[in-house]
């Protein structure tokens, strides 16, 4: 699943529009829409989305020995 699809699904689940999400993270709906189309959402933007939506976000590398390197927000 693409990042843009995940964001759209999150918006749908949380009953807000993608345009409203853009405004909540301080971006214009037009600019944010272009980023979704190009798949150029940054890690910082994903963290901001999680914060304004009050959800947890994790990005993890899992090494062959089972150790994890996580980037996330709570």
N, CA, C and O atoms as a GROMACS GRO file, in nm:
protein
  296
    1UNK      N    1   0.084  -0.117   0.000
    1UNK     CA    2   0.000   0.000   0.000
    1UNK      C    3   0.089   0.124   0.000
    1UNK      O    4   0.186   0.132   0.075
    2UNK      N    5   0.056   0.219  -0.083
    2UNK     CA    6   0.132   0.344  -0.091
    2UNK      C    7   0.101   0.432   0.029
    2UNK      O    8  -0.004   0.420   0.092
    3UNK      N    9   0.195   0.520   0.060
    3UNK     CA   10   0.177   0.613   0.171
    3UNK      C   11   0.053   0.699   0.149
    3UNK      O   12  -0.024   0.722   0.242
    4UNK      N   13   0.033   0.745   0.027
    4UNK     CA   14  -0.084   0.830  -0.001
    4UNK      C   15  -0.214   0.753   0.023
    4UNK      O   16  -0.312   0.811   0.071
    5UNK      N   17  -0.216   0.625  -0.010
    5UNK     CA   18  -0.335   0.543   0.014
    5UNK      C   19  -0.361   0.529   0.164
    5UNK      O   20  -0.476   0.531   0.209
    6UNK      N   21  -0.253   0.513   0.241
    6UNK     CA   22  -0.267   0.501   0.386
    6UNK      C   23  -0.324   0.630   0.445
    6UNK      O   24  -0.409   0.627   0.534
    7UNK      N   25  -0.276   0.744   0.396
    7UNK     CA   26  -0.324   0.873   0.446
    7UNK      C   27  -0.471   0.890   0.411
    7UNK      O   28  -0.550   0.935   0.495
    8UNK      N   29  -0.508   0.857   0.290
    8UNK     CA   30  -0.649   0.869   0.249
    8UNK      C   31  -0.738   0.776   0.334
    8UNK      O   32  -0.848   0.814   0.374
    9UNK      N   33  -0.690   0.656   0.359
    9UNK     CA   34  -0.765   0.561   0.440
    9UNK      C   35  -0.779   0.613   0.584
    9UNK      O   36  -0.885   0.600   0.644
   10UNK      N   37  -0.673   0.671   0.637
   10UNK     CA   38  -0.679   0.730   0.771
   10UNK      C   39  -0.784   0.840   0.776
   10UNK      O   40  -0.863   0.846   0.870
   11UNK      N   41  -0.783   0.927   0.676
   11UNK     CA   42  -0.882   1.035   0.672
   11UNK      C   43  -1.023   0.979   0.668
   11UNK      O   44  -1.113   1.028   0.738
   12UNK      N   45  -1.043   0.876   0.587
   12UNK     CA   46  -1.174   0.815   0.577
   12UNK      C   47  -1.217   0.757   0.713
   12UNK      O   48  -1.331   0.776   0.756
   13UNK      N   49  -1.127   0.686   0.778
   13UNK     CA   50  -1.157   0.624   0.908
   13UNK      C   51  -1.186   0.729   1.015
   13UNK      O   52  -1.268   0.707   1.104
   14UNK      N   53  -1.118   0.844   1.005
   14UNK     CA   54  -1.132   0.949   1.106
   14UNK      C   55  -1.238   1.053   1.066
   14UNK      O   56  -1.259   1.152   1.136
   15UNK      N   57  -1.304   1.029   0.952
   15UNK     CA   58  -1.413   1.115   0.904
   15UNK      C   59  -1.372   1.261   0.882
   15UNK      O   60  -1.445   1.353   0.919
   16UNK      N   61  -1.254   1.281   0.822
   16UNK     CA   62  -1.217   1.416   0.780
   16UNK      C   63  -1.167   1.409   0.636
   16UNK      O   64  -1.124   1.304   0.588
   17UNK      N   65  -1.173   1.521   0.570
   17UNK     CA   66  -1.125   1.524   0.430
   17UNK      C   67  -0.973   1.540   0.428
   17UNK      O   68  -0.912   1.583   0.526
   18UNK      N   69  -0.914   1.504   0.316
   18UNK     CA   70  -0.770   1.522   0.297
   18UNK      C   71  -0.739   1.673   0.302
   18UNK      O   72  -0.634   1.712   0.352
   19UNK      N   73  -0.828   1.755   0.251
   19UNK     CA   74  -0.808   1.900   0.255
   19UNK      C   75  -0.803   1.951   0.399
   19UNK      O   76  -0.720   2.035   0.433
   20UNK      N   77  -0.892   1.899   0.483
   20UNK     CA   78  -0.892   1.939   0.623
   20UNK      C   79  -0.764   1.893   0.692
   20UNK      O   80  -0.707   1.967   0.773
   21UNK      N   81  -0.718   1.774   0.661
   21UNK     CA   82  -0.593   1.725   0.718
   21UNK      C   83  -0.478   1.818   0.678
   21UNK      O   84  -0.394   1.853   0.761
   22UNK      N   85  -0.475   1.857   0.552
   22UNK     CA   86  -0.370   1.948   0.504
   22UNK      C   87  -0.370   2.077   0.586
   22UNK      O   88  -0.264   2.122   0.630
   23UNK      N   89  -0.488   2.134   0.608
   23UNK     CA   90  -0.497   2.258   0.686
   23UNK      C   91  -0.448   2.236   0.829
   23UNK      O   92  -0.380   2.322   0.886
   24UNK      N   93  -0.481   2.120   0.887
   24UNK     CA   94  -0.440   2.092   1.026
   24UNK      C   95  -0.289   2.079   1.041
   24UNK      O   96  -0.235   2.107   1.148
   25UNK      N   97  -0.221   2.037   0.935
   25UNK     CA   98  -0.074   2.027   0.945
   25UNK      C   99  -0.005   2.150   0.886
   25UNK      O  100   0.116   2.151   0.867
   26UNK      N  101  -0.084   2.253   0.858
   26UNK     CA  102  -0.027   2.380   0.816
   26UNK      C  103   0.010   2.389   0.670
   26UNK      O  104   0.100   2.466   0.633
   27UNK      N  105  -0.057   2.312   0.585
   27UNK     CA  106  -0.029   2.317   0.442
   27UNK      C  107  -0.157   2.350   0.366
   27UNK      O  108  -0.267   2.328   0.415
   28UNK      N  109  -0.138   2.402   0.247
   28UNK     CA  110  -0.256   2.426   0.164
   28UNK      C  111  -0.303   2.291   0.108
   28UNK      O  112  -0.222   2.203   0.081
   29UNK      N  113  -0.433   2.277   0.090
   29UNK     CA  114  -0.484   2.153   0.032
   29UNK      C  115  -0.424   2.125  -0.106
   29UNK      O  116  -0.401   2.009  -0.141
   30UNK      N  117  -0.399   2.229  -0.184
   30UNK     CA  118  -0.343   2.211  -0.318
   30UNK      C  119  -0.201   2.152  -0.309
   30UNK      O  120  -0.169   2.056  -0.379
   31UNK      N  121  -0.118   2.210  -0.224
   31UNK     CA  122   0.019   2.164  -0.210
   31UNK      C  123   0.023   2.020  -0.156
   31UNK      O  124   0.098   1.936  -0.206
   32UNK      N  125  -0.058   1.994  -0.056
   32UNK     CA  126  -0.060   1.861   0.004
   32UNK      C  127  -0.111   1.758  -0.097
   32UNK      O  128  -0.059   1.646  -0.103
   33UNK      N  129  -0.212   1.795  -0.175
   33UNK     CA  130  -0.263   1.706  -0.278
   33UNK      C  131  -0.156   1.668  -0.380
   33UNK      O  132  -0.148   1.554  -0.425
   34UNK      N  133  -0.075   1.766  -0.417
   34UNK     CA  134   0.036   1.740  -0.511
   34UNK      C  135   0.137   1.644  -0.450
   34UNK      O  136   0.187   1.554  -0.518
   35UNK      N  137   0.167   1.662  -0.321
   35UNK     CA  138   0.260   1.572  -0.253
   35UNK      C  139   0.206   1.429  -0.250
   35UNK      O  140   0.280   1.333  -0.269
   36UNK      N  141   0.076   1.416  -0.226
   36UNK     CA  142   0.015   1.282  -0.227
   36UNK      C  143   0.026   1.217  -0.365
   36UNK      O  144   0.058   1.099  -0.376
   37UNK      N  145   0.000   1.295  -0.469
   37UNK     CA  146   0.010   1.242  -0.606
   37UNK      C  147   0.152   1.198  -0.640
   37UNK      O  148   0.172   1.095  -0.704
   38UNK      N  149   0.250   1.277  -0.596
   38UNK     CA  150   0.390   1.246  -0.627
   38UNK      C  151   0.452   1.148  -0.528
   38UNK      O  152   0.565   1.103  -0.548
   39UNK      N  153   0.379   1.114  -0.422
   39UNK     CA  154   0.433   1.026  -0.316
   39UNK      C  155   0.559   1.087  -0.254
   39UNK      O  156   0.660   1.018  -0.236
   40UNK      N  157   0.552   1.216  -0.221
   40UNK     CA  158   0.668   1.284  -0.164
   40UNK      C  159   0.641   1.334  -0.021
   40UNK      O  160   0.694   1.437   0.020
   41UNK      N  161   0.561   1.261   0.053
   41UNK     CA  162   0.533   1.295   0.192
   41UNK      C  163   0.657   1.262   0.274
   41UNK      O  164   0.712   1.152   0.262
   42UNK      N  165   0.702   1.356   0.356
   42UNK     CA  166   0.822   1.335   0.436
   42UNK      C  167   0.789   1.265   0.568
   42UNK      O  168   0.674   1.259   0.611
   43UNK      N  169   0.893   1.215   0.630
   43UNK     CA  170   0.878   1.153   0.762
   43UNK      C  171   0.824   1.255   0.862
   43UNK      O  172   0.740   1.222   0.945
   44UNK      N  173   0.873   1.377   0.855
   44UNK     CA  174   0.825   1.482   0.946
   44UNK      C  175   0.676   1.509   0.925
   44UNK      O  176   0.602   1.533   1.021
   45UNK      N  177   0.632   1.506   0.801
   45UNK     CA  178   0.489   1.526   0.772
   45UNK      C  179   0.407   1.409   0.826
   45UNK      O  180   0.296   1.430   0.877
   46UNK      N  181   0.459   1.289   0.815
   46UNK     CA  182   0.387   1.174   0.869
   46UNK      C  183   0.374   1.185   1.021
   46UNK      O  184   0.269   1.152   1.077
   47UNK      N  185   0.479   1.230   1.086
   47UNK     CA  186   0.472   1.251   1.231
   47UNK      C  187   0.370   1.359   1.265
   47UNK      O  188   0.295   1.345   1.362
   48UNK      N  189   0.366   1.466   1.187
   48UNK     CA  190   0.269   1.574   1.210
   48UNK      C  191   0.127   1.524   1.190
   48UNK      O  192   0.037   1.560   1.266
   49UNK      N  193   0.106   1.441   1.088
   49UNK     CA  194  -0.026   1.383   1.064
   49UNK      C  195  -0.069   1.301   1.184
   49UNK      O  196  -0.182   1.313   1.232
   50UNK      N  197   0.020   1.216   1.234
   50UNK     CA  198  -0.012   1.134   1.351
   50UNK      C  199  -0.048   1.221   1.470
   50UNK      O  200  -0.142   1.192   1.544
   51UNK      N  201   0.026   1.329   1.488
   51UNK     CA  202   0.001   1.417   1.603
   51UNK      C  203  -0.136   1.483   1.595
   51UNK      O  204  -0.212   1.481   1.691
   52UNK      N  205  -0.168   1.542   1.478
   52UNK     CA  206  -0.297   1.612   1.467
   52UNK      C  207  -0.415   1.517   1.464
   52UNK      O  208  -0.527   1.555   1.499
   53UNK      N  209  -0.391   1.392   1.422
   53UNK     CA  210  -0.499   1.293   1.417
   53UNK      C  211  -0.508   1.213   1.547
   53UNK      O  212  -0.599   1.131   1.564
   54UNK      N  213  -0.414   1.237   1.637
   54UNK     CA  214  -0.409   1.168   1.766
   54UNK      C  215  -0.403   1.016   1.748
   54UNK      O  216  -0.480   0.941   1.808
   55UNK      N  217  -0.309   0.974   1.661
   55UNK     CA  218  -0.285   0.832   1.637
   55UNK      C  219  -0.135   0.806   1.652
   55UNK      O  220  -0.054   0.899   1.650
   56UNK      N  221  -0.100   0.682   1.667
   56UNK     CA  222   0.040   0.642   1.678
   56UNK      C  223   0.095   0.613   1.539
   56UNK      O  224   0.028   0.552   1.456
   57UNK      N  225   0.219   0.658   1.514
   57UNK     CA  226   0.287   0.631   1.387
   57UNK      C  227   0.419   0.564   1.417
   57UNK      O  228   0.494   0.609   1.504
   58UNK      N  229   0.450   0.455   1.346
   58UNK     CA  230   0.577   0.386   1.362
   58UNK      C  231   0.635   0.353   1.226
   58UNK      O  232   0.564   0.319   1.131
   59UNK      N  233   0.766   0.364   1.219
   59UNK     CA  234   0.841   0.318   1.102
   59UNK      C  235   0.956   0.237   1.159
   59UNK      O  236   1.030   0.287   1.244
   60UNK      N  237   0.971   0.113   1.114
   60UNK     CA  238   1.065   0.022   1.180
   60UNK      C  239   1.150  -0.055   1.080
   60UNK      O  240   1.102  -0.105   0.979
   61UNK      N  241   1.280  -0.063   1.112
   61UNK     CA  242   1.369  -0.159   1.047
   61UNK      C  243   1.380  -0.277   1.143
   61UNK      O  244   1.402  -0.259   1.262
   62UNK      N  245   1.363  -0.398   1.090
   62UNK     CA  246   1.377  -0.518   1.172
   62UNK      C  247   1.496  -0.596   1.119
   62UNK      O  248   1.495  -0.645   1.006
   63UNK      N  249   1.600  -0.607   1.203
   63UNK     CA  250   1.723  -0.675   1.163
   63UNK      C  251   1.705  -0.826   1.168
   63UNK      O  252   1.610  -0.876   1.229
   64UNK      N  253   1.794  -0.897   1.105
   64UNK     CA  254   1.784  -1.043   1.098
   64UNK      C  255   1.787  -1.109   1.235
   64UNK      O  256   1.734  -1.219   1.252
   65UNK      N  257   1.848  -1.043   1.334
   65UNK     CA  258   1.851  -1.100   1.469
   65UNK      C  259   1.728  -1.061   1.551
   65UNK      O  260   1.720  -1.093   1.669
   66UNK      N  261   1.634  -0.991   1.488
   66UNK     CA  262   1.510  -0.954   1.555
   66UNK      C  263   1.514  -0.818   1.621
   66UNK      O  264   1.410  -0.768   1.665
   67UNK      N  265   1.629  -0.755   1.630
   67UNK     CA  266   1.637  -0.621   1.688
   67UNK      C  267   1.565  -0.522   1.596
   67UNK      O  268   1.561  -0.538   1.474
   68UNK      N  269   1.507  -0.420   1.660
   68UNK     CA  270   1.429  -0.322   1.586
   68UNK      C  271   1.489  -0.184   1.601
   68UNK      O  272   1.536  -0.145   1.708
   69UNK      N  273   1.485  -0.110   1.492
   69UNK     CA  274   1.520   0.032   1.492
   69UNK      C  275   1.392   0.104   1.453
   69UNK      O  276   1.345   0.092   1.340
   70UNK      N  277   1.336   0.180   1.549
   70UNK     CA  278   1.206   0.242   1.528
   70UNK      C  279   1.216   0.393   1.520
   70UNK      O  280   1.297   0.457   1.588
   71UNK      N  281   1.131   0.447   1.436
   71UNK     CA  282   1.104   0.590   1.432
   71UNK      C  283   0.955   0.600   1.453
   71UNK      O  284   0.878   0.533   1.384
   72UNK      N  285   0.912   0.681   1.546
   72UNK     CA  286   0.769   0.686   1.568
   72UNK      C  287   0.724   0.808   1.644
   72UNK      O  288   0.803   0.895   1.680
   73UNK      N  289   0.595   0.811   1.667
   73UNK     CA  290   0.533   0.916   1.748
   73UNK      C  291   0.425   0.851   1.831
   73UNK      O  292   0.366   0.750   1.791
   74UNK      N  293   0.400   0.909   1.944
   74UNK     CA  294   0.294   0.855   2.032
   74UNK      C  295   0.204   0.966   2.074
   74UNK      O  296   0.108   0.943   2.148
   0.00000   0.00000   0.00000
